[in-house]
Amino acid sequence: MLQDLYMALRLCQRELRTGLHGFGVFLGCLFLGVLAISAVGSLAQALEQGLNQDAKAILGGDISVAVTSRDLSTEEHAFLTSLGTVSRTLSTRTMARTAKTHEENPQAILIELKGVDQHYPLYGHVQTDSGKNLQQLLFTEHSLPGALADAEFFHRLNCEIGDTIVIGNQSFRLQGVLTKEPDKSMEFFTLGPKVMVTTDAFQQTGLDQTGSLFRTNYLLQLTHEDAQDIAQNIRDQFPESGWRIRDYHHAAPGIRTMLERMNIDLTLVSLGALLVGGLGIAGGVRGYLGGRLKHMATMKCLGASIRVLFASYLLQILILGLVGTGAGMLCGAAVPVITSRFFVQTLSIELQAGLYAKPLMQAFLFGVLTTLAFALPPLFRAISTPPSGIFRGYIDQSMDRLPKAAIFPTTLIFILLLVMVFWFSGHALLSLWFFCGIIGAWLVFTAMTRGIRWLAGHAPRLPLPSLRIGMANIRRPASPGVSLVFALGFGLTALVAIIMVNANLSQTLRTELAQEAPALFLMDIRPDIVENFQTMVTATPGVSRLDLRPMVRGRIVHIKDTPVEKVVVAEDVEWAVRGDRGFSYAKDFPPGSTLVRGTWWDETYAGAPLISITSDLARGFGVDIGDTLTLNILGRNLTATIASIREVNWQTLAMQFAIILSPGVLDNAPQTWLGSVYGQNLDQTLFATINTHFPDIAIITVRDVLENAALIMGRAALTFQITAAMALIVGLLVLAGAFAADQRRRIYDSVIYKVCGATRGDIMVTLIAEFSLAGLATSLGSLVLGTIAAWGVVTRLLKMQFNPDFKIAILTVVSGIILALIVGLLGTWRTLGQKTAPFLRNE
């Protein structure tokens, strides 16, 4: 055994001395696939470490205690202050307008207003353009309270430092530009620029009145106690307070969930690219071993055992695999450093660059197992080939058939790859979909290759001999034209699916939703002004409909008498129990909804509290008619029985509530009203009128909402498109390897054509016919598969109407044909210049 191993090592060393000729595509495919996996994993780890390291600054303290539309009681406040240093912040969405005397109609925009006290921030630092600290800018006595604002605020209102703005009932002097806010990354989705003032000045605006929509956040800085234990102690001391308590270990849960899902999705796409690269690995090994068949036959005749030869070439493949895998891992580890600036600007998170063992080990295992899975079949085929067949020229060097000896180890390795997918992803359903997608794509592309060959064999007789020969070339085994189907299919399919999903979302956001949605959303309408407001709005030219609904903020604290923290809630409705929600009450059944189960209460109902919820909440909570939900509203618990379940079409952006209570339950609770206005060209006329007569009402334009949503989705789509493009590049490398491995056969064909009288132009037409048909079939197949995948995502996952983009369809088909022609002609261009005489003499 040791002697065989020694001989294998000696042979491996001698073989490697000859160079890496023929392994360029092998290394390229492996490098790109491992690079994608390690880059995605390292980036996710760097973001997670950045979140963990800055968790206290992101949360604002060791513990955050938040309540909505109220302040804490004296007892609650005293208990929190006994635990450590407390910083109190207030936040809301409202309007800010200019106060220049020469303007008859001052401009106004929606802002995110934040009030801070002298202890803020407990962790991290607030940075401004002037370099002055928060104490100098906001807490120093001036004729007017000071305010800091984002650069966007100055740009949109055309303001300068020193100008006066009006927020609610209070005027402010702009003191500087807010460039960094430590807890900004908690606000993943915003509708306006940030304006920061003191808590005292916030209260002077009148926006914290009872019933107004604002949030009070108490941030605690502890001394030595464990934050998680203290957070649980706060919950136990005041179980009915209805506040939202979070320690720094759970800072920014929305961002963490989004990053975790993107990590899983991108890793699966990258693994798909690596598996496509496996075709290049197999082609590289097949081409290299095909050129070493006579050498192997000679070694066998001299007494070398199959075991020694197998170990020798397996060692070569593993060494080269380690080189490609290692290079991909190192480059992938460097991606967080390169992309750190992008994530700081997007999420305000400092990436912690470094070497992270888990993603690198994951990429290493995927790289090595993929190398073995695709290299073993041609290696077994080459080793088991009898020397007599090689020397007599009976053995075809293509080695396409899977030898029986390779079936078990290859199957075992693919099973290990599948187990690793489920293990590393941590999401069984997505992994199952990925596995089914890979198998389905393989079956479809296999059927396409057979279909192409069948069509080529049954096509009508073409007029030109060159076209007939090109069609006949597609039928023969190991045709490089047919290899286009597998090489480009996956990359084109992934790219088509991602682009189509993004195009559908963009179209839905910018056209369909904009047409069906209201022109303006209105918030913080006080009950005492509802009638006057309704009269003014309905009398405005261009307004077709005004929808007004009362709203009370609260939290779901129990589901069927079980604390919500102990209930397993479906992932798609976790948002409903993650924080405060808006509840409403109504006598009439809300328009735009469909009753699924149960009955709606009568208009005169005055009994025990009843509740109506949407069907997605019913499924996610595991509740049905007759079950109960307990809501905490302004510190008081309210238990209601589920009387009906509704289906709601959220795509219309109409004002709908997931939870509606029966009349008489919340009528006298502190509340505000929400409104939605339908009509044409209201962005300027009605916007200015409302801002002038009712300056406290927050106005949200549909354009602002859709632009924010489109921006976020565009950035996410770009990341997926880059990963899919990498898969396409891997496919091109696979093609290059296929043409390189087939070079000798192409030269032989070219010589035969020339001997028979064909010119270079005739040969060129033959190649164009072959690659055009294969490229067309690949493009059409990828278009169908990508469209089906996009349809599934849009209709099943996003619950939206799917509208295929025919421009993308045409562009995909044209691009596939062009890529096939370019790569095919470049790969065979060398054969056109071969002289016939030297080749025939050598033969």
C-alpha positions in Angstrom: 0.0 0.0 0.0 2.7 2.5 1.0 4.7 1.5 -2.1 1.7 2.2 -4.3 1.2 5.5 -2.7 4.8 6.4 -3.1 4.6 5.5 -6.8 1.4 7.5 -7.2 3.1 10.6 -5.7 6.1 10.2 -8.0 3.9 10.0 -11.0 1.8 12.9 -9.8 4.9 15.1 -9.4 6.2 14.3 -12.9 2.8 14.9 -14.5 2.5 18.3 -12.8 6.0 19.3 -14.0 4.6 19.4 -17.5 2.4 22.3 -16.6 -1.3 23.0 -16.3 -2.2 23.0 -20.0 -5.8 22.0 -20.4 -6.8 22.9 -16.9 -7.4 26.6 -17.4 -11.2 26.2 -17.7 -11.1 23.7 -14.8 -9.5 26.3 -12.6 -11.6 29.2 -13.9 -15.0 27.5 -13.3 -13.9 26.3 -9.8 -12.5 29.7 -8.9 -15.6 31.6 -9.9 -18.0 29.2 -8.2 -16.1 29.1 -4.9 -15.6 32.9 -5.2 -19.3 33.5 -5.3 -20.1 31.2 -2.4 -17.3 32.5 -0.2 -18.0 36.1 -1.1 -21.7 35.8 -0.2 -21.0 34.0 3.1 -18.1 36.3 4.1 -20.2 39.4 3.3 -23.1 38.0 5.5 -20.7 37.2 8.3 -19.1 40.7 8.1 -22.5 42.3 8.2 -23.6 40.2 11.1 -20.4 41.0 13.0 -20.9 44.7 12.2 -24.4 44.5 13.6 -23.2 42.6 16.7 -20.3 45.0 17.4 -22.4 48.1 17.0 -25.5 46.5 18.4 -25.7 48.9 21.4 -25.3 51.9 19.2 -27.8 50.6 16.7 -30.4 49.9 19.4 -29.4 53.1 21.2 -28.7 51.4 24.5 -28.4 48.1 26.3 -32.2 47.8 26.4 -34.9 49.7 24.5 -38.4 50.1 26.0 -40.8 51.6 23.5 -44.5 52.6 23.8 -46.8 54.2 21.3 -48.9 57.3 21.6 -48.3 57.6 25.3 -45.6 58.2 27.9 -44.7 55.9 30.8 -46.4 56.1 34.2 -44.6 57.5 37.2 -44.1 54.0 38.6 -42.8 52.6 35.3 -40.4 55.5 34.8 -39.1 55.2 38.3 -38.4 51.4 37.8 -36.5 52.0 34.6 -34.3 54.8 36.1 -33.4 52.5 39.0 -31.8 50.1 36.5 -29.2 52.6 35.1 -28.9 55.7 32.9 -32.1 56.4 30.9 -32.3 58.4 27.7 -35.7 59.3 26.3 -36.5 59.9 22.6 -39.7 60.8 20.8 -40.4 60.1 17.1 -43.1 60.6 14.6 -43.9 61.4 11.0 -45.1 64.9 10.4 -44.8 67.8 8.0 -42.1 70.5 8.0 -42.5 73.7 6.1 -40.4 76.8 5.4 -41.2 80.0 7.2 -39.7 82.6 4.8 -41.8 85.8 5.1 -41.7 86.6 1.4 -43.3 83.3 0.5 -47.1 83.4 0.4 -47.3 79.6 0.0 -44.4 78.0 1.9 -43.2 74.6 0.7 -43.6 71.6 2.9 -42.4 68.0 3.0 -43.0 64.9 5.1 -40.2 64.3 7.6 -39.2 61.8 10.3 -39.0 64.0 13.4 -37.0 62.8 16.4 -36.7 64.4 19.8 -33.6 63.6 21.9 -32.6 64.5 25.5 -29.2 65.4 26.9 -28.2 61.8 27.5 -28.6 60.9 23.9 -26.8 59.0 22.4 -25.8 56.5 25.1 -23.6 54.7 22.6 -22.0 55.9 19.4 -21.8 59.5 18.2 -23.9 62.0 16.3 -22.0 63.7 13.5 -22.7 66.9 11.7 -21.1 68.8 8.8 -19.6 71.4 11.2 -18.0 69.0 13.6 -19.8 70.5 16.6 -21.4 68.2 19.1 -25.1 67.7 19.8 -24.9 69.7 23.0 -23.6 72.9 21.2 -26.1 72.7 18.4 -29.4 71.7 20.1 -29.1 72.3 23.8 -27.6 75.8 23.8 -30.0 78.7 24.4 -31.1 80.5 21.2 -34.0 82.7 20.2 -35.6 79.6 18.6 -35.1 75.9 19.4 -32.4 74.4 17.1 -32.9 71.6 14.6 -30.5 69.3 12.7 -31.6 67.8 9.4 -30.4 65.4 6.7 -28.8 66.9 3.6 -31.9 65.7 1.7 -34.0 68.0 3.7 -32.0 71.1 2.8 -32.0 70.0 -0.9 -35.8 69.4 -1.1 -36.8 72.6 0.7 -34.0 74.7 -0.7 -33.0 75.7 2.8 -29.7 76.8 4.3 -28.2 76.7 7.8 -29.8 79.5 9.8 -33.2 79.4 8.1 -36.4 79.0 10.0 -38.7 76.0 9.6 -42.1 75.3 11.2 -43.0 71.9 12.6 -46.5 71.6 14.2 -47.0 74.6 16.5 -43.3 75.4 16.8 -40.6 77.2 14.8 -37.1 76.0 14.6 -33.7 77.3 13.5 -31.7 75.0 11.3 -28.4 74.6 13.1 -26.5 72.0 10.9 -26.6 69.1 8.6 -27.0 65.7 10.2 -24.4 63.4 8.6 -24.4 60.3 11.0 -27.0 59.0 13.5 -25.9 55.9 15.4 -29.3 54.2 15.5 -30.3 55.1 11.9 -30.0 51.6 10.7 -33.0 50.6 12.8 -35.1 52.6 10.3 -34.8 50.4 7.3 -37.7 52.1 5.4 -38.3 55.8 5.7 -40.7 58.2 3.9 -38.8 61.4 4.5 -35.6 63.0 5.7 -34.7 63.0 9.3 -35.0 66.1 11.5 -33.6 66.0 15.0 -34.7 68.4 17.9 -34.7 68.2 21.7 -37.5 66.4 23.5 -38.7 69.6 25.1 -38.9 71.3 21.6 -40.7 68.1 20.3 -43.4 68.5 23.0 -43.8 72.2 22.1 -44.9 71.2 18.6 -48.1 69.7 20.0 -47.4 66.4 18.2 -47.4 64.3 21.4 -51.0 64.9 22.4 -53.0 62.0 23.6 -54.2 60.0 20.6 -51.5 61.4 18.3 -49.4 58.9 16.5 -45.9 59.1 18.0 -43.5 56.7 19.7 -41.7 57.1 23.0 -38.5 55.2 23.4 -36.6 54.7 26.6 -33.0 53.6 26.2 -31.2 52.1 29.1 -27.5 52.0 29.8 -26.8 49.3 32.3 -23.8 48.8 34.6 -22.9 45.1 35.1 -26.2 43.2 34.8 -27.0 41.0 31.9 -29.2 42.8 29.4 -31.3 39.8 28.6 -32.1 39.1 32.2 -32.9 42.7 32.9 -35.2 42.8 29.9 -37.1 39.7 31.1 -37.3 41.3 34.6 -39.0 44.4 33.1 -41.5 42.2 31.3 -42.2 40.3 34.6 -42.6 43.5 36.7 -45.1 45.1 34.3 -46.8 42.3 32.3 -49.7 44.4 31.2 -47.8 47.5 30.1 -47.9 46.6 26.4 -44.5 48.1 25.8 -42.0 46.7 23.4 -38.8 45.6 25.1 -35.7 44.6 23.2 -32.1 44.1 24.3 -29.0 44.8 22.2 -28.7 41.1 21.3 -31.8 41.5 19.2 -31.1 44.9 17.6 -32.4 45.5 14.1 -34.4 42.2 13.7 -35.8 43.3 10.4 -32.4 43.9 8.9 -31.1 40.7 10.3 -34.0 38.7 8.8 -33.6 40.4 5.4 -29.8 39.8 5.4 -30.3 36.2 6.4 -32.8 35.5 3.6 -30.6 37.2 1.0 -27.6 35.2 2.2 -29.5 31.9 1.7 -30.9 32.9 -1.7 -27.5 34.2 -3.0 -25.7 31.1 -1.7 -28.1 28.8 -3.5 -27.7 30.8 -6.8 -23.9 30.7 -6.3 -24.0 27.0 -5.7 -26.0 26.7 -8.9 -23.2 28.6 -10.7 -20.6 26.2 -9.2 -22.6 23.2 -10.4 -22.7 24.6 -13.9 -19.0 25.1 -13.5 -18.8 21.4 -12.7 -19.5 20.8 -16.4 -16.3 22.8 -17.1 -14.5 20.8 -14.5 -15.7 17.6 -16.1 -14.7 18.9 -19.6 -11.3 19.9 -18.4 -10.6 16.6 -16.8 -12.0 14.7 -19.8 -9.9 16.7 -22.2 -6.7 16.3 -20.2 -7.1 12.6 -19.6 -8.1 12.1 -23.2 -4.7 13.3 -24.2 -3.1 11.0 -21.6 -4.7 7.8 -22.7 -1.7 6.5 -24.6 0.5 7.5 -21.7 -1.7 5.5 -19.4 -1.7 2.5 -21.8 2.1 2.6 -21.9 2.3 2.7 -18.1 -0.1 -0.3 -17.8 2.0 -2.3 -20.3 5.1 -1.5 -18.2 3.4 -3.0 -15.1 1.7 0.0 -13.5 -1.4 -1.0 -11.6 -4.8 0.6 -12.1 -4.8 1.6 -8.4 -1.5 3.5 -8.8 -2.7 5.3 -11.9 -6.0 6.2 -10.4 -4.4 7.6 -7.2 -1.8 9.5 -9.3 -4.4 11.3 -11.4 -6.8 11.8 -8.6 -4.0 13.5 -6.6 -3.4 15.8 -9.6 -7.1 16.7 -9.8 -7.3 17.3 -6.0 -4.2 19.5 -6.0 -5.5 21.6 -8.8 -8.9 21.7 -7.2 -7.3 23.0 -4.0 -5.5 25.7 -5.9 -8.7 26.9 -7.6 -10.7 26.6 -4.4 -8.1 28.4 -2.3 -7.9 31.3 -4.8 -11.7 31.6 -4.8 -11.8 31.5 -1.0 -9.1 34.3 -0.7 -10.8 36.5 -3.2 -14.2 35.9 -1.7 -12.9 36.8 1.7 -11.7 40.2 0.3 -15.2 41.1 -0.9 -16.4 42.7 2.4 -13.5 45.1 2.3 -14.3 46.1 -1.3 -18.1 46.5 -0.7 -18.0 48.1 2.8 -18.7 51.6 1.6 -21.8 50.5 -0.2 -23.4 48.9 2.9 -22.4 51.8 5.1 -24.3 54.2 2.8 -27.2 51.8 2.4 -27.7 50.4 5.8 -25.4 52.5 8.0 -23.6 49.4 9.1 -19.8 49.1 9.5 -18.7 45.9 8.0 -16.1 44.0 10.1 -13.8 42.6 7.4 -11.8 39.5 8.3 -11.4 35.8 7.6 -14.5 34.0 8.7 -14.1 30.3 9.1 -17.7 29.2 8.5 -18.3 30.6 5.0 -14.8 29.8 3.9 -15.1 26.2 5.1 -18.5 26.0 3.4 -17.0 27.2 0.1 -14.1 24.8 0.5 -16.3 21.8 1.0 -18.6 22.7 -1.9 -15.5 23.3 -4.1 -13.8 20.0 -3.2 -17.0 17.9 -3.5 -18.0 19.5 -6.8 -14.5 18.8 -8.1 -14.8 15.1 -7.1 -18.4 14.7 -8.3 -17.6 15.9 -11.9 -14.0 14.6 -12.1 -14.5 11.0 -11.0 -16.6 9.8 -14.0 -14.0 10.7 -16.7 -11.2 9.5 -14.4 -12.8 6.1 -14.0 -13.5 5.9 -17.7 -9.8 6.7 -18.6 -8.3 4.3 -16.0 -10.6 1.4 -17.0 -9.9 1.8 -20.8 -7.9 -1.3 -22.0 -4.5 -0.5 -23.6 -5.2 -2.6 -26.7 -8.2 -0.5 -27.6 -6.2 2.7 -27.3 -3.2 1.5 -29.4 -5.5 0.2 -32.1 -7.5 3.5 -32.2 -10.8 1.9 -31.2 -11.4 4.1 -28.2 -13.0 7.5 -28.6 -11.3 10.1 -26.4 -14.5 12.0 -25.7 -15.3 9.5 -22.8 -19.0 10.6 -22.5 -20.4 7.5 -21.0 -20.6 7.2 -17.2 -18.6 4.0 -16.3 -20.3 1.6 -13.9 -17.5 1.9 -11.4 -18.1 5.7 -11.0 -21.9 5.4 -10.3 -21.7 4.7 -6.6 -18.9 7.2 -5.6 -20.4 9.9 -7.8 -23.9 9.4 -6.4 -22.6 9.4 -2.9 -20.8 12.7 -3.4 -23.9 14.3 -4.9 -25.9 13.1 -1.9 -23.3 14.8 0.3 -23.7 18.0 -1.6 -27.4 17.8 -1.1 -27.0 17.2 2.6 -24.6 20.2 2.8 -27.2 22.4 1.0 -29.8 21.6 3.7 -27.3 21.9 6.5 -25.7 25.2 5.6 -28.9 26.9 4.4 -30.9 26.2 7.5 -34.1 26.6 5.4 -35.4 23.3 4.4 -38.2 24.6 2.1 -35.8 26.8 0.1 -33.3 24.0 -0.1 -35.9 21.6 -1.3 -37.0 24.1 -4.0 -33.4 24.5 -5.0 -32.9 20.8 -5.3 -36.1 20.3 -7.3 -35.2 23.3 -9.5 -31.7 21.8 -10.3 -33.2 18.4 -11.1 -36.0 20.0 -13.2 -33.5 22.2 -15.1 -31.3 19.2 -15.8 -34.2 17.2 -17.1 -35.5 20.0 -19.2 -32.0 20.7 -20.7 -31.5 17.0 -21.3 -34.8 16.8 -23.1 -33.8 20.0 -25.1 -30.5 18.4 -26.3 -32.3 15.3 -27.4 -35.0 17.5 -29.0 -32.4 19.5 -30.9 -30.8 16.4 -32.2 -34.1 14.9 -33.2 -35.1 18.1 -35.0 -31.7 18.2 -36.7 -32.2 14.7 -38.0 -35.8 15.2 -39.2 -35.4 18.7 -40.6 -36.3 19.2 -44.2 -33.5 19.2 -46.7 -31.9 22.6 -46.8 -30.8 24.2 -50.1 -27.2 24.9 -49.2 -24.7 22.1 -48.5 -23.1 24.2 -45.7 -26.4 24.5 -43.9 -27.1 20.8 -44.3 -23.7 19.9 -42.9 -24.2 22.3 -40.0 -27.5 20.7 -39.2 -25.9 17.2 -39.4 -23.1 18.3 -37.0 -25.7 18.9 -34.3 -26.8 15.2 -34.5 -23.4 13.7 -33.8 -22.4 12.8 -30.2 -20.4 15.4 -28.2 -21.4 18.2 -30.4 -20.1 21.5 -28.9 -23.2 23.2 -30.3 -25.4 21.0 -28.1 -23.2 21.6 -25.1 -24.4 25.2 -25.3 -27.7 24.1 -23.9 -26.1 23.0 -20.6 -23.4 25.7 -20.5 -25.5 28.8 -21.0 -28.9 27.4 -19.9 -28.6 27.9 -16.2 -27.0 31.3 -16.3 -29.6 32.6 -18.8 -32.5 31.0 -16.9 -31.4 32.7 -13.6 -30.8 36.0 -15.3 -34.2 35.9 -17.0 -36.0 35.0 -13.8 -34.4 37.8 -11.7 -34.9 40.4 -14.4 -38.5 39.4 -15.0 -39.3 39.5 -11.3 -37.7 42.9 -10.9 -39.5 44.2 -14.1 -42.9 42.9 -12.8 -42.3 44.6 -9.4 -41.3 47.9 -11.1 -44.2 47.8 -13.4 -46.7 47.0 -10.6 -45.2 49.8 -8.4 -45.0 52.5 -11.0 -48.0 51.9 -13.3 -50.7 49.5 -12.0 -50.5 50.4 -8.3 -50.1 54.1 -9.2 -53.3 53.9 -11.2 -55.4 52.0 -8.6 -53.8 53.6 -5.5 -54.9 56.8 -3.8 -53.1 60.0 -4.7 -52.4 60.9 -1.1 -52.3 59.2 2.3 -53.1 61.4 5.3 -52.0 60.7 8.9 -52.6 62.3 12.3 -56.1 63.7 11.6 -57.5 64.7 15.0 -61.1 63.6 15.7 -62.1 67.2 16.3 -61.2 68.3 12.8 -62.5 65.3 10.9 -65.7 67.0 9.7 -64.1 70.3 8.6 -61.3 68.4 6.9 -63.8 66.2 5.1 -65.8 69.2 3.9 -62.7 70.9 2.6 -61.2 67.9 0.8 -64.4 66.8 -1.0 -64.9 70.3 -2.2 -61.4 70.4 -3.9 -61.5 70.1 -7.7 -60.2 66.8 -8.9 -61.0 64.8 -5.8 -63.1 61.7 -6.7 -63.2 60.0 -3.3 -62.1 60.4 0.3 -61.8 57.4 2.6 -61.5 58.2 6.4 -60.9 55.5 9.1 -60.2 55.8 12.8 -57.0 54.1 14.1 -55.7 53.2 17.5 -52.2 51.9 18.0 -51.5 48.8 20.1 -49.9 45.4 20.2 -51.0 41.7 20.0 -49.9 40.2 23.4 -51.9 36.9 23.5 -53.1 34.5 20.9 -55.6 32.1 22.3 -54.6 32.9 25.9 -51.0 32.1 25.1 -48.4 34.9 25.3 -47.3 35.9 21.8 -43.6 35.2 22.6 -44.5 31.6 23.1 -46.6 31.1 20.0 -45.0 29.8 16.8 -46.0 32.4 14.2 -45.6 31.8 10.5 -42.7 33.7 9.0 -44.8 35.7 6.5 -46.9 37.3 9.3 -44.2 37.8 12.0 -44.6 41.5 11.2 -47.9 41.5 13.0 -46.4 40.6 16.4 -43.1 42.3 16.0 -44.2 45.7 17.3 -47.1 48.1 17.5 -49.9 47.8 14.9 -52.7 50.0 13.8 -56.2 48.8 14.8 -59.5 50.2 13.6 -63.2 49.7 14.3 -66.1 49.8 11.9 -69.8 49.2 11.7 -69.9 48.4 8.0 -68.0 45.6 6.2 -64.9 47.3 4.6 -65.0 47.7 0.8 -62.3 45.9 -1.1 -62.4 42.8 1.3 -64.0 39.4 0.8 -65.6 37.5 3.7 -64.0 34.1 3.9 -65.5 32.6 7.1 -67.7 33.8 9.9 -70.2 36.7 9.9 -69.9 40.4 10.1 -71.6 42.1 13.1 -74.7 44.2 12.8 -74.5 48.0 12.7 -76.2 48.2 16.1 -74.0 45.6 17.7 -73.1 46.5 21.3 -72.1 43.2 22.9 -68.8 41.7 23.9 -65.7 42.7 21.9 -65.5 41.0 18.5 -62.7 41.1 16.0 -62.2 40.5 12.3 -58.8 39.5 10.9 -57.3 38.8 7.5 -56.9 35.3 6.2 -53.1 35.5 6.2 -53.1 36.3 9.9 -55.5 33.5 10.6 -53.2 31.0 8.9 -50.0 32.4 10.4 -51.5 32.5 13.9 -53.2 29.2 13.7 -56.6 30.6 14.8 -60.1 30.3 13.5 -63.6 31.6 14.3 -64.3 31.5 18.0 -60.6 31.9 19.1 -59.5 35.0 20.9 -56.8 37.6 20.5 -55.7 39.9 23.3 -54.6 43.4 22.3 -52.7 45.9 24.5 -53.9 49.4 23.8 -52.3 52.2 25.7 -51.3 49.9 28.5 -54.6 48.1 28.8 -55.4 44.6 27.7 -58.5 43.9 25.6 -59.5 40.4 24.7 -61.8 39.9 21.7 -63.3 36.9 20.0 -62.7 36.3 16.3 -66.0 36.7 14.5 -64.9 36.8 10.8 -61.9 36.2 8.6 -61.4 38.4 5.5 -59.4 38.2 2.3 -57.8 41.5 1.5 -56.2 42.6 -1.8 -53.3 44.7 -0.5 -52.0 45.5 -4.0 -54.6 48.3 -4.4 -52.9 50.2 -1.6 -56.4 51.1 -0.4 -56.7 51.8 3.3 -57.2 48.4 4.9 -56.6 47.1 8.3 -55.5 43.6 9.2 -57.4 43.8 12.4 -60.8 45.5 12.8 -62.8 45.5 16.0 -66.6 45.8 16.5 -68.1 49.2 17.3 -68.3 50.4 20.8 -64.9 48.9 21.9 -62.5 51.6 20.8 -64.8 54.5 20.1 -63.7 56.5 23.2 -60.1 55.5 23.1 -57.5 58.2 22.2 -57.2 57.9 18.5 -56.3 59.6 15.3 -57.9 59.2 11.8 -56.2 58.1 8.6 -57.3 59.2 5.2 -56.7 58.3 1.6 -57.7 60.7 -1.2 -58.4 59.5 -4.8 -58.2 61.8 -7.8 -56.0 63.2 -10.5 -53.2 65.8 -10.2 -53.6 66.3 -6.5 -49.9 66.3 -5.5 -49.6 70.0 -5.8 -53.1 71.5 -5.4 -54.5 69.5 -2.5 -51.1 69.0 -0.9 -50.7 72.8 -0.6 -54.3 73.3 0.6 -54.0 70.7 3.4 -50.6 72.0 4.5 -52.0 75.6 4.7 -55.2 74.8 6.6 -54.2 71.7 8.6 -50.4 71.9 9.1 -50.4 69.1 11.7 -51.6 66.5 9.2 -48.9 64.3 7.8 -49.2 63.9 4.0 -47.7 61.0 2.1 -47.7 61.0 -1.6 -47.9 57.7 -3.5 -44.9 58.7 -5.5 -42.8 58.9 -2.4 -43.9 55.4 -1.2 -43.3 53.8 -4.6 -40.0 55.5 -5.1 -38.7 54.2 -1.8 -39.9 50.7 -2.5 -38.5 50.7 -6.0 -35.1 51.9 -4.6 -34.8 49.1 -2.1 -35.9 46.4 -4.5 -33.6 47.8 -7.2 -30.6 47.4 -4.9 -31.5 43.9 -3.9 -32.2 42.9 -7.6 -28.8 44.3 -8.6 -27.1 41.9 -6.2 -28.9 38.9 -7.6 -28.2 40.0 -11.2 -24.5 40.2 -10.5 -24.6 36.6 -9.0 -26.6 35.4 -12.0 -24.2 37.1 -14.4 -21.4 35.2 -12.7 -23.2 32.0 -13.4 -23.4 33.1 -17.0 -19.7 33.8 -17.1 -19.1 30.3 -15.7 -21.2 28.9 -18.5 -19.0 30.7 -21.1 -16.0 29.2 -19.5 -17.6 25.8 -19.7 -18.1 26.4 -23.4 -14.5 27.4 -23.9 -13.5 24.2 -22.2 -15.8 22.2 -24.4 -14.3 23.8 -27.6 -10.8 23.3 -26.3 -11.4 19.6 -25.6 -13.0 19.3 -29.1 -10.3 21.2 -30.9 -8.6 18.2 -32.5 -11.9 16.9 -33.9 -12.7 20.4 -35.3 -9.4 20.5 -37.0 -10.0 17.1 -38.5 -13.4 18.2 -39.8 -12.0 21.4 -41.2 -9.3 19.5 -43.1 -11.8 17.0 -44.5 -14.1 19.9 -45.7 -11.1 21.5 -47.4 -10.1 18.3 -49.1 -13.6 18.0 -50.4 -13.4 21.5 -51.9 -15.1 23.6 -49.2 -13.9 27.2 -48.7 -13.5 29.1 -45.5 -16.8 30.8 -46.2 -18.5 27.4 -46.6 -17.1 26.2 -43.3 -18.1 29.5 -41.6 -21.7 29.1 -42.8 -21.6 25.5 -41.4 -20.5 26.7 -38.0 -23.0 29.6 -38.0 -25.9 27.2 -38.8 -24.8 24.8 -36.0 -24.4 27.4 -33.3 -27.3 29.5 -34.3 -29.8 26.6 -33.9 -28.3 25.5 -30.6 -28.2 29.1 -29.3 -31.8 29.6 -30.4 -33.0 26.5 -28.6 -31.0 27.4 -25.5 -32.5 30.9 -25.4 -36.0 29.7 -25.9 -35.6 27.0 -23.2 -34.0 29.5 -20.7 -36.8 31.9 -21.5 -39.5 29.4 -20.7 -37.8 28.2 -17.5 -37.0 31.7 -16.3 -40.5 32.9 -17.0 -42.0 29.9 -15.1 -39.6 30.6 -12.1 -40.5 34.3 -12.2 -44.2 33.5 -12.4 -43.9 31.3 -9.3 -42.1 34.0 -7.3 -44.5 36.8 -8.4 -47.8 35.0 -8.0 -47.1 32.5 -5.2 -44.5 34.3 -3.1 -45.3 38.0 -3.7 -49.1 37.4 -4.3 -49.1 39.8 -7.3 -50.3 39.6 -10.9 -47.6 38.4 -13.3 -47.1 40.3 -16.5 -44.3 38.9 -18.8 -42.1 41.4 -20.3 -41.8 40.6 -24.0 -38.8 43.0 -24.4 -36.9 40.9 -22.0 -38.0 37.8 -23.9 -36.8 39.1 -27.3 -33.5 40.4 -25.7 -32.9 37.0 -24.1 -33.4 35.1 -27.4 -31.2 37.5 -29.3 -28.5 37.6 -26.6 -28.4 33.8 -26.4 -27.9 33.5 -30.2 -25.2 36.2 -30.2 -23.4 34.6 -27.3 -23.6 31.2 -28.9 -22.2 32.5 -32.2 -19.4 34.6 -30.6 -18.2 31.8 -28.3 -18.6 29.1 -30.9 -16.8 31.0 -33.7 -14.0 32.1 -31.4 -13.6 28.6 -30.2 -13.3 27.2 -33.7 -11.6 30.1 -35.5 -8.3 28.4 -35.1 -9.5 25.4 -37.1 -10.2 27.5 -40.2 -6.5 28.4 -40.7 -5.2 24.8 -40.5 -3.2 23.6 -43.5 -4.4 20.2 -44.9 -1.0 18.8 -46.0 0.8 18.7 -42.6 -2.2 17.3 -40.9 -2.7 14.6 -43.4 1.0 13.6 -43.3 0.9 13.4 -39.5 -2.1 11.2 -39.7 
